[in-house]
Amino acid sequence: MRILIAYYTQTGNTEQIARTIHKGISDAHTATILKNDALDTISFGNFDLVFIGSPCHAGTISEPVRRVLTSLPDKPYFQLAGFITHASAAYSKSDYEQCMIYLDSLCKKKRITYHGCFECQGKLAPQLHDFIKKSKKISDDEWNRMVAEMNEHPGADDERNAMNFARDVIARTDT
Ligand SMILES: Cc1cc2nc3c(=O)[nH]c(=O)nc-3n(C[C@H](O)[C@H](O)[C@H](O)COP(=O)(O)O)c2cc1C
C-alpha cells in the first residue's frame, strides 16, 4: 500500500505525532513523510492512504492544510485519515472538535473515504502564553498548572495512541 504522511507544523507537536505514526507503521509499510511547503508540491493521487496532520489554529484546522484539502478532487482513489494537535487545556475542547468536524465534512462533501481523526494535546508556544493567560483572567497558579499539563504532551501515551490509531486505519484500509 502506498502511504503518505503529510502535515503542517509550526512548533513541532504535530511533527512529533507524524514521526510517531511513521515509526509505528514502518515495520510493515514504507511511507512517504513530508511537511509544510512540500504539501503544495505533492499529489495525493499517487497514494492509497493519506494521513493528514495539522495543529488547531484559531479554533480550526491550520490554513496550509485547509488549502491543500480544499484543492483535492472529488471522489479520489486515495483514502484519508487525520491527526490534530491542540492546546485545549488553555483554549477549548470545541476548537479541536471543530477541526475534526471540518475533516469529516470535507470528506463527505468530496466523497473521500475517511477513517477518522486522532487528536492529542501539544505544548503551547511560549510567545502565546501571556496573551492567552490574560484572555482567560486566571491566577498565576491556575495558569502554571495548565502550562505544566500542556508541557507533558505529546507524551508516551499520546504516541502509543497515535500508533494504534494508524495501525487500525491501515488494517481497515487493507481489507
Ligand atoms: C497561532 C496559533 C493559534 C492557535 N490556536 C489554537 C486554538 O484555537 N485552539 C487550540 O486548542 N490550540 C491552539 N493553538 C495551539 C496549537 O494548536 C498547539 O500548540 C499545537 O500542538 C501546535 O502544533 P505544532 O507544534 O505542530 O505547530 C494555537 C497555536 C498557535 C501558534
The ligand as an ORCA input file, in Angstrom:
! r2SCAN-3c Opt
* xyz 0 1
  C      -1.319     30.945     16.029
  C      -1.794     29.817     16.933
  C      -3.138     29.662     17.184
  C      -3.580     28.612     17.996
  N      -4.919     28.454     18.204
  C      -5.364     27.407     18.953
  C      -6.750     27.198     19.161
  O      -7.600     27.949     18.679
  N      -7.134     26.143     19.908
  C      -6.247     25.267     20.452
  O      -6.655     24.302     21.121
  N      -4.911     25.443     20.273
  C      -4.451     26.477     19.550
  N      -3.110     26.667     19.354
  C      -2.173     25.710     19.944
  C      -1.673     24.702     18.925
  O      -2.765     24.072     18.256
  C      -0.838     23.614     19.615
  O       0.216     24.192     20.320
  C      -0.331     22.627     18.567
  O       0.087     21.454     19.205
  C       0.817     23.232     17.782
  O       1.248     22.290     16.830
  P       2.677     22.422     16.160
  O       3.686     22.359     17.293
  O       2.774     21.246     15.270
  O       2.741     23.705     15.428
  C      -2.644     27.711     18.572
  C      -1.275     27.902     18.322
  C      -0.853     28.935     17.502
  C       0.629     29.099     17.252
*
